[in-house]
Amino acid sequence: MSVRRLAAALLLAGVAVVGTATPAPALGLGSGLAHAELIASTPAEGAALPAPPQEVQLTFNEPVTPAATPVQITGPGGAAWTAGAPAVAGAVVTVPVQPAAGPPGVHTLLYEVSSRDGDPVTGTVRFTLTAAVPVPTTTTTTPAAPTTTTTAAPDTTTSEVPSATDDSGTGGIPAWVWLAGIAVVLVAGLLVVLRLVRARRS
């Protein structure tokens, strides 16, 4: 073997050894290949729950940015749950959810976030509800009927005033006739008394 061939072989062997011993991050490869991964969730994969959760919590191995719709949950028959605004604390994403009415069975949670390098990360978590989700009951309050106040109309009936010619209790003779008769009797009696007095003085 010539000296040149021996030197080339040694050079290649050295490069191979150095490449094997050098960690990937030192070569600038680690950050480009690594992506965020889901390491825990609530509900957990395969969990059996007696009641639907009120929120979903996803924990990743690095800080992430949630997508516009970070969580979607569908139940048996495709009934979709309603998801609220996500809250992010580093590598933990929490999303409030409102379950959709439906039968018990397997539910699928689809999540979507972005890792630190901006690449999208998606995945699914499946859990089971052992009881049906009832339809929300809406309580309807019937307004009370308005109270009607009835105001009595004033009595417009005019009481009949007895007239001067009322002959009730007088045997059919007007009252003024009786009064005139009494006056005549009184005047006559007064005249008789005056005559008697004069006669005695004379």
Long-range contacts (C-beta under 8 A, 24 or more apart in sequence): 31-117, 32-117, 35-115, 35-117, 35-119, 35-121, 36-60, 36-61, 36-62, 36-64, 36-91, 36-113, 36-114, 36-115, 36-116, 36-121, 37-61, 37-121, 38-111, 38-121, 38-123, 38-125, 41-109, 41-125, 43-109, 43-125, 43-127, 44-125, 44-127, 45-125, 45-126, 45-127, 46-126, 46-127, 46-128, 47-127, 47-128, 48-127, 48-128, 48-130, 49-127, 49-128, 49-129, 49-130, 50-129, 50-130, 50-131, 51-129, 51-131, 52-99, 52-129, 52-133, 53-97, 53-99, 54-96, 54-97, 55-94, 55-95, 55-96, 55-97, 56-83, 56-94, 56-95, 56-97, 56-109, 57-92, 57-93, 57-94, 57-95, 58-92, 58-93, 58-94, 58-95, 58-111, 58-113, 59-91, 59-92, 60-91, 60-92, 60-93, 60-113, 60-121, 61-91, 62-91, 62-115, 62-116, 63-90, 63-91, 63-116, 64-88, 64-91, 64-93, 64-113, 64-114, 64-115, 64-116, 64-121, 65-113, 65-114, 66-93, 66-95, 66-112, 66-113, 66-114, 67-112, 67-113, 67-114, 67-120, 69-112, 70-95, 70-111, 70-112, 70-113, 71-95, 71-97, 71-109, 71-110, 71-111, 72-109, 72-110, 72-111, 73-97, 73-99, 73-107, 73-108, 73-109, 73-110, 74-107, 74-108, 74-110, 75-99, 75-100, 75-102, 75-103, 75-105, 75-107, 75-129, 75-133, 76-102, 76-103, 76-104, 76-105, 76-106, 76-107, 77-102, 77-103, 99-133, 100-133, 101-132, 101-133, 101-134, 101-135, 101-136, 102-132, 102-133, 103-132, 104-128, 104-129, 104-130, 104-131, 104-132, 105-129
